[in-house]
Amino acid sequence: MDSTKLHFFNYQLDLYADTASDWLTFDRNTWSAKGKNEIDKVVENNLKLWVERHKQQLLKNHRSELSALAKQHVDIQDNELRPFWKSLAHELSDDWQNLRCRVLLKGQDVQDDCYRRILQKNWTLTSSSGFSEHENFLSKPEKLAFVNEIEMALCVEAWFRESNHGVRYAFEKTLAKHFPTQRYLLELIEIETDEDRIQIAEVPDLMRAIEQVVRHVHWGTRRIFLPLNLLPQDWDLQRLILRDGTKVSGGKLAFQYSPGSISHVLLPYAITSGWRSKADISLDRMDEFFVWVHKNLATAIPLSEVKTIYAQLMAHIDEVVMKDSDMWQKYRAAA
């Protein structure tokens, strides 16, 4: 977990442990290697102790916030602290749904509401970070809720509990000529088959979803997972599904809020970003990539078939899905 982004909390830390050289670099301006590894543990342990000490007061005055905090930590932690947060999340159940959010009903002014009332069919969710510019977007959903990004994950997870629930993604830019921003919309829908739980409003939204991942790669190398149901169904792409639990360094979902039941395929493109700008979207070291995928498939197939299926997929991405993306063309040309 990134300890600088604790939901509901601001904090200052006075650290009295070991020596400065154990935590900081020589100039004392940045964390040392040990400091980077240990600081999150220090913050997390102290947060648990603080919650334990103030639990009764929090239950009385901040029950909804505590519920959201506990569920967030259950989802992101995999250490000795997880049982504490799991027990607390179970105790508080869905009390986080009483948290407030701003909503906009078509033809009306912005109002306050709570998550419990908006988790219904035909509501559309979007990030609250774009609230100040909502009038600059062309689309005007009938029922629109502005949701904190961390709480968005809780909302979508709760919606997906019912097997006939899905979401329809849409992406759009503001009408502003200078420095237009982009937002995503998540429409809560009912579906007939599990494969339809992730949908897009129109074909270009698949391109826009991929662009959004590329736009948010600020450092290192990433690869993108796409839902199988949004790709051609006659290419045996399901044969590229990886085993459950396979760890993919730098793997990112093109559609961030996806249920675990949805099957994905890993795109081969390496999206590399440096300090100042994106470097490229490349297909370097493809033989190594194919061998790695081959070793980690859910169902074994010959390596030659892995290469054949990926060849079809890459042609589809470059020549169909991303053909109108200036961003994609620019960074693919740089490779």
Secondary structure, DSSP 8 states (H G I E B T S, - for coil): --GGG-TT--------SS-HHHHB-TTSSSB-HHHHHHHHHHHHHHHHHHHHHTHHHHHHH-HHHHHHHHHHHHHH--STTHHHHHHHHHHHTTGGGGSEEEEEETTS--EEEEHHHH-STT-EEEEGGGGGGGGG-S---SEEEEE-HHHHHHHHHHHTTSTTEEEEEEEEE-S-SSS--EEEEEEEEE-SSGGGSEEESSTHHHHHHHHHHHHT--SEEEEEEEEGGGS-TTS-GGGG-B-TT---TTEEESSSS--TTS-EEE---EEEE-SSSEEEEE-TTHHHHHHHHHHTBSS---HHHHHHHHHHHHHHIIIIITTT-HHHHHHHHT-
